């Protein structure tokens, strides 16, 4: 019978990846401490390294500007005003 896969919380993944990145403990030590395969720890470490620039980009506003966020709202306001005017004429 096949075993079910373990689903580790994001906090555990981050903690293990940071410890692997720091290099204080070896992969085998981390593996035995958290009962996680060393290859999985390596993957999480790689994801942490590759994804770290995105973490800091979000703090500065990310990729969307203020105009990108407000343009759809202004479009909806205009559409609703047109509907109100149309309804006033019909009544």
Steps between C-alpha positions, in 0.01 A plus 500: 500500500637839401569762764329837481716800430574732785383855457730731688377845603665799335651608830685169532622522142631851558669408827672195352606688186647784707691258720634326189598835352682605816705180486528459874372142478565250225227370272503164673458665841207707378355195330504291815382787722194585287445155341524650151699355211820695418392545138183673620703732721722584202194584290360728770837670536514558124144641501596735784802629312311545171190654659666746735515790249121483463454535874678831503337623178153473658602741775565777247162468333562193291446497127166680489492877503227711652354570156468126430305458821269800459421476127245215532332681788458818298360296211239346728408840645444633149290198404285533813445872437384421147257238633361747755447764231329245275272389783409863583396555138290183490315583821 
